[in-house]
Amino acid sequence: MSGEELGPDDVRDGPDRWKVVESSTPFHGRVFKVRSDRVEMPRGDGTEAVTRDVIEHTGSVGVIAVDDRDRVLLLRQYRHPVARRLWEAPAGLRDVEGEPLHKLAERELLEEAGYRAERWDTLIDVFPSPGMADERIRIFLARGLTEVPADQIDFERVHEEADMPVVWVPLEEAVRKVFAGELHNMIACMGILAVRAARDSGFAGLRPVDAPED
């Protein structure tokens, strides 16, 4: 199945699908699995069968929380695959069937950082590694923040969530850190730059919190 034809000046991502003639799943893990597809790649003189390995990922959300002093909330977490402690934005897997994405974002902001937000907007949607994974991330902007005392949170933080330090970084300083290579987490870097750009227009172009995913 081929997607709609987009002209060279129509800069929008569009759906498409090459024909899969064979598929197998050599790995199935807790968060993701690996699928190996043989697909027919369109060519000028017909088609050619090629192999494409795909990481099937449940997807996730991220939250860029900005307070009334124009500071961005970041928390530090150890990431084993890159052997680093990274300063990140609150984020979480889409691991509850049917849960609205903005509700998941609200939950992650509360669980990981201990804050609730009065104002939510959809900031950006990204495929972080489309050359090998189908993971999709929606990044939200959270404003109007209120800290929730630990004794008013009706759950117990577990594992790494219990030991993640939280800091507030001025937005302009956070932007500088992105360009200086001092921050590496994709959600944090893209979200910080997106918030900085959106602020210039008074956040007028942001989509509503429940905007559909195209």
Helices and strands as residue ranges (DSSP letters): E 19-28, E 32-43, E 46-57, E 60-65, E 71-79, G 80-82, E 84-88, E 91-93, H 101-108, I 109-113, E 115-126, E 137-147, G 150-152, G 159-163, E 166-170, H 171-179, H 186-200
